[in-house]
């Protein structure tokens, strides 16, 4: 497909002046622009060469309208539930691309924006993201990431939940991931963070580079090397560091559900987020049974069947009830001793 896009094409698209082929062309460009720096540069040059930029609409506003048009087109399609879920994931990736385009098209001589954006990942989903500075990564089920539309010298994002970051190194510009109980400061690196608000621990695992971790209110300051994990329990105010295989902690970004010698109570939390279900353990004695397994594209019942084969437990998956608002509730699973 021809990947050439200019300012006029985007402007026409944002006002609804386009054919279906134009729609496919623009959507394809949005999805692939992050891998095509030449396209970004050519578009920015085209915009710079316009005789009177003052009379053109705000680029950011145009991108918002383009996104709206894409949503309208997507809404027209009739798909089954699985295709619908995949489409939502694709749209979210498009949303991530918009700030990047705005950054590339306005960085020379433009005042920095104070606007912030937020990504909210539905339970049972995993979303790939791209930030305005070309930092990329993945957000796990139920995670939230807040970031400025345009970064300044000190790049800072706020995270709730689990994420894997590939931070783009920029000279004289640091990057900080802020979670509830710590700030993770880097220059250019790859690492995994797990900081869900309903869990007592925050976990950071470094894959490449170096990170400096500062506890909020000066509780601690540590530096991680590749292959190290830090685990902070904010309820007990305890800190633990050890060597690990970082691949196990980022495998979820490739669709692998890894349970690494974890007690059932901890493994259940992963299953709830991974499949978007609610699970109740009826017998306390089961919570301390440990499991070690890796699953890829397995349905929930297959995972539960594996647990039942290695543990004296049984399970029951209840039918999904419909709420008063007409929306189906989460699947509900009960686990008990045999």
N, C-alpha and C positions, 0 to 999 in steps of 0.2 A: 504493500500500500504506500502511496506517495506520502512522505512524512513532512512535506513542506507546509509550514503554517506562517502566516504573517498577521500583522495587527488588524488589518481590515477583515480578514477571515474571522478572527475572534470577535471583532466588533459586530459584524453581521450576525454571527451565531448568537451572541448575547441578546440581540433584539428580535430573535426568532426568524431571521431571514436565512434559511438554509434548507437544503434538500436532505433526504435521508443519508445519501452518500457523504454529505458534508458532516452530518452528525457522527457517522462512523469514523470519519477522518479526524475530527476534533477529539472524540473520545479516545481513539487510538493514540493520538499525540499526547494527551494528558497522562495516559498510563505509562508511556515509554519515555517521556521527556527527561526523567531523571537519569536515564542511561545514555542520553544524547546531548552532550554539552554544546555541540556545534549548533543544534537547533535552538537552544536557549540563547546563545550568543547572537545568532542571526535575527531572532525575533527582537531582542533588545536593541540591536543596531537599527532594525527597521523602524522601531518606535522612536529612536533618537533622531532618525532622519526625517521624521514628519515635520513639515514647515511650521506648524502651529500646534505644539503639544498642549498649550493652555486651553484650547477649545475642544480637546478630546476628553472623553469621560475618564474618570479615575480608573486606573488599571485594576485596582483591587475590586472596585464596584463591578467592573466588567466580568472579572473572574467569578464573582458571586453569582452574577446572572447566567454565566455559562454553566455553572454547576446546577443552577435551577433548571435550565433547559435540559440538561442531561437527565436530571431526576424525572422530568416530565416524560421524556422519551422512554426511560426505563420503566416507568409506571404503566405504560401502554402494553408492555409485553405480558403475555399470559404464560406463566411458568408453573411448575410444580414446586412444592415446599423446599426441596433441596436446591433447585436452581435459584429460588428466591433468596435463600440464605447466602449463596455464593455471590449473587448480584449485590446484596447489601455490603458484603466484604469488599467487592470491587469499588463500590461507590465510596466507601470509607477511605480506600487508598487514593481515590481521586481527590477527596477532600484534603488529604495530606499533601497532595501535590500543589494545591492552590497557593499556600504560603510560600512554597519554594519559587513558584513562578513570580509571585509578587516581589520576592526578594531579588531575583535576578533582573527584573524589569525596572526596579526603582532604586537600586543601591547607589549609583553614582549621583551625588549631589542632592539626594532626597533626604528629608528629615526622618529620623527613626520613628517608627510607630510604637505606641504604647499598648496597642491592642493585644489581647491574649486569646488563644484558641484552646479548646479542650477536646480530647478524644476519650470517649466512654465506650468500653468494649462490653457487649452483651455477654451474659453467662453462657458458657458452652462454645464461645468463639475465640479465635486468635487473630489479631490484626497486625499487618505489617505497616510501619509508618516511616515517613521521611520528613525531617525537620527543615526549617529555613536555611540552616547552615550546612545541609547535606548529611548531617548525622542521621543514621537510619537504625532500624531495629524492629522488634516485635513486642506487642502487648498481649498478655495472657488474659484468660477469661476474668471478667469483672474488674479489670484494671482501668485506671483513669490517669491520663497524662495531660498536664497543663503546660503551655509554652507560649512565649511571645511570638507574635507574627513576624517581627524582625528582631534579630539578636543584636545586642551591642557588644562591647569588648568582653564583658563578663556574661557568658551564656549560662542561663539557669532555667531548669525545668522542675516541675513538681509532680511527684508520682505517688499514687496509691495503688497497691497491687504488685504484680510481677511484670518485669520488662527485661528485655535483652537489648543492650545498646552497642552500636558500633559508632563511636564518637569520631567525627571528622576533625583531624588536627588542624588548628589555625594558629599561626605565629602570634604570640603575645595575646592569646585569647584562651582563657580557661573555660571549662564546662563543668557545671555542678548539677547533680541530681539530688533534689531535696525530698526526703521522706519524713515521716512523723518524728523519728527520733535521731536522725543523722543526716549530714550532708556528705555526698560522695563527689570529690573534686578530681577532675582528670584533665589531661591535655589532649590525648588521643589514644583510645584504647577500646577494648571489648570486654564487657562484663555483664553479669546477670544480677538483678536486684529483685528480692521478694519482700514486700512490705504491705501485706494486707491488713486493713484496719481491725479485722476480727481475729487476728492472731497475735500471740504474745511476743513473737520473735521477728526480727528483721535480719535478712540474710543477704550477703553480697559475695559473689564468687567472681574472681578475676580470671579472664581467659588470656588476654594480651595486654601489654603495657604496664602501667602503674597507676594506682588510685590512692588518694589520701582521704581517710574517713574521719570526720569530726562529729562526735556526739553532740547533740543539742545541749545547750547550757554548759558546755565544757566538760561533759562527763568523761570523754576519752578522745584520743587522737591516735590513729593507727595508719600505717601504710601497708598496702597489699602488694605482693608480687604475684606473677602468673602462677596459677595452680593453687592459690590460697583462698580460703573461705573465712569470713568473719560472721559470727552469729551473735546478735545482741538480744537478750531477753529483757524487755523493758519492765515486765512485772517483777522479776527477781533482781533487776539491775545487774545482770551478769553478762560477761563478754567471753567469747570462746573463739580461738583462731586455730585452723589446722589445714593441712595439705589435702587436696581433693583432686579428682579428675573433673576439670571444668566442663568437659563435653556432656557429662550427665546432667548438668544444671541448665544447659541451653538446648538439650535435645527436643524440648517441647516446641521450639521454633520450627522444627522439621516434622512436626506431627507425631512425635513419640511421647507416650506417657510413661515416665520412668518412676518406678517405686524402688528405692534403694535401701533395703533393710530397714524399713520404716514400720512403726507400730500401726495397727489397723486404724486407730483413732486419727492418726496423721494422714494415712493413705486415703481415708474416707473424705477428708477435706479436699484432696486433689480430685477425687472422683466427682464430688459435688460441683466443683468449678468446671471440670473438663466436660461433663455431660449436661450441666445445667439442671441437676436434680437435687432432691433433698433426701438424705439418708439418716436413719435413726438406728443406733446400736442399742438393742434392748438389754443386753447383759454386759456388765462392766468387765467381766473376766475376759471378754473378747478383745477389748481395746488394746491389750498389750501384746497380742500375737503379732509377730513381725513378718513382713513380706518383702521379697526381692524379685522384681519382674519388670519387663519392658513390653509395652503394647503399642501396636501401630494399626490404626484404623479399625480397632476392634469395637463392636457394639458393647454397650454397658453390660448386657446380660452375659456375654462371654467373659468379661472381666470378673463379674461376681461369681460365675461358675468356677473360674480358676481359684478364687479365694476359698470357695466351699470345698474344693477338692483337697486343699492343703490345710484346712482348719475345720474343727468341729462346729461348723456354723451352717445355718440355712438362711435363705433370703426370700423375700416376697416383694414383687414390684406391683404396686397398686395401679388401678386404672386412673387416668388423669381426669380429675373433676373440672367442671366449668365454674368459674367464679361468677359473682353477681354482675360483673362488667362484661360477661360473655367470653372472656379470654380463658383459655385452658390453663390450669395451674401446673406447677412443676410435677414431674413424676415423683412419687414418694416410695422410698425403698425402706423396708425394715429388715434388720439383721439380728439373729438371735442364736443362742446355742442350740445344737441339735438335741 
